[in-house]
Amino acid sequence: MQNIYLDNAATSRMRKEVLDAMIPFFTEEYGNPSSIHAMSRTPRAAVKKARKQIADCINADPSEIFFTSGGTESDNWALISGMEMLEKKGKHIIISSIEHHAVLETSYYLERRGFRVTRVGTDSGGIIKMDELEKAIGPDTVMISVMTANNEIGSIQPVAAIGKLARERGIIFHTDAVQAFGHIPLDVKSMNIDMLSASGHKFGGPKGVGFLFVRKGIKLPPFMHGGEQEEGRRAGTTNVPGVVGMGLAAELACKNMEAANKRLIMLRDHLIDRVLKEIPYSRLNGDRKKRLPSNADFSFEFIEGESMLMSLGMKGICVSTGSACASGSLDPSHVLLGIGLPHEIAHGSIRITIPEETTMEQIDYAADCLKQTVETMRSLSPLYDDFLKKQKA
Ligand SMILES: *Cc1c(COP(=O)(O)O)cnc(C)c1O
């Protein structure tokens, strides 16, 4: 049986061209770009090219791109070093209530260190409440960090409006764009973004490499201490193959974005239409319009997400549940609870995120399997049985 991979938000397949571009930097061109002899020349030029490939995707200058080990490091760096840098001005940071754990856990760490954090809620579609965000701003607010697009429910935040507000109030604006970069258009200038995190493996590049965009003029102190790499802002020998792969993946993703999204939206909407029409007591989580082209997140009443995941797995379908991130715990995700789902419904949630190469046949097969699985599981559920009896009565 062939697996159908519908978990692209967890990680994406690396493109063949990307692997091909990386290989020479593991083999003949293994030199350290920071050396000053002949063997450093080609790696150094390749890293320079990657920096430009990435900067071009978001209308940044190459000097504003700093390579890291991934999205988690970029988020930690932006928030922790950012707040340390701004501490004298104020100790308050505002984030959304549905951030990725890389931001959320960092915000708890900041609280333990004596910073003040406000977590602003969202509407039922997972879009941040702008009026509450504005009200949360005080004289000591120095940073706002709101993700560009949510990793579970795919909701796309009003980043340009947040950027404008932050800039007017003299507040630094960071966005975790790990799910958005390479997937939806981004422009750090017109959106007034001061710092932006992204990760290679979420857009067809390798794992273990990412970057942080830091707007010129912001003197973000280093997070990793050591050598003088990345203009002294991020120590550690450059991951040349990773950076080269991520650079090419960025260029390809941004070049193909329009065509890919047209196709993804068609596949996604077909899946959503079928599920909502054919499976009773199902709902789509996240905003219907302002959502990532690849994301369909559903809740099914009277169903347990984990069992559903296993049953789908036996049919070769690879998806996630909403609670997958909360390592080991059976609590539903803070995102689903954040948009107001009751516990029992949040428990019956699965996330489908579609890779570009998926066919319509595979989407139809997935929809058939979902329907079958939900029917089978409900037929075994005493809760559902009771519910039907009450409906008849
Ligand atoms: C995957 C992800 C991260 C973490 O990125 P890594 O490169 O895996 O560390 C951070 N934020 C969001 C929104 C993500 O989806």
The ligand as a Tripos MOL2 file, in Angstrom:
@<TRIPOS>MOLECULE
LIG
   15    15     1     0     0
SMALL
NO_CHARGES

@<TRIPOS>ATOM
      1 C1          7.3060   24.1160   12.3610 C.3       1 LIG1
      2 C2          7.0350   25.4190   13.0060 C.ar      1 LIG1
      3 C3          7.9890   26.0220   13.8490 C.ar      1 LIG1
      4 C4          9.2720   25.3380   14.2180 C.3       1 LIG1
      5 O1         10.1580   25.2620   13.1420 O.3       1 LIG1
      6 P1         11.3820   24.2190   13.1840 P.3       1 LIG1
      7 O2         12.2250   24.5890   12.0270 O.co2     1 LIG1
      8 O3         10.7860   22.8660   13.0320 O.co2     1 LIG1
      9 O4         12.0810   24.4260   14.4750 O.co2     1 LIG1
     10 C5          7.7010   27.2740   14.3720 C.ar      1 LIG1
     11 N1          6.5440   27.9050   14.0890 N.ar      1 LIG1
     12 C6          5.6100   27.3730   13.2800 C.ar      1 LIG1
     13 C7          4.3670   28.1350   12.9770 C.3       1 LIG1
     14 C8          5.8210   26.1180   12.7110 C.ar      1 LIG1
     15 O5          4.8820   25.5880   11.9320 O.3       1 LIG1
@<TRIPOS>BOND
     1     1     2 1
     2     2     3 ar
     3     2    14 ar
     4     3     4 1
     5     3    10 ar
     6     4     5 1
     7     5     6 1
     8     6     7 2
     9     6     8 1
    10     6     9 1
    11    10    11 ar
    12    11    12 ar
    13    12    13 1
    14    12    14 ar
    15    14    15 1
@<TRIPOS>SUBSTRUCTURE
     1 LIG1         1 GROUP 0 **** ****
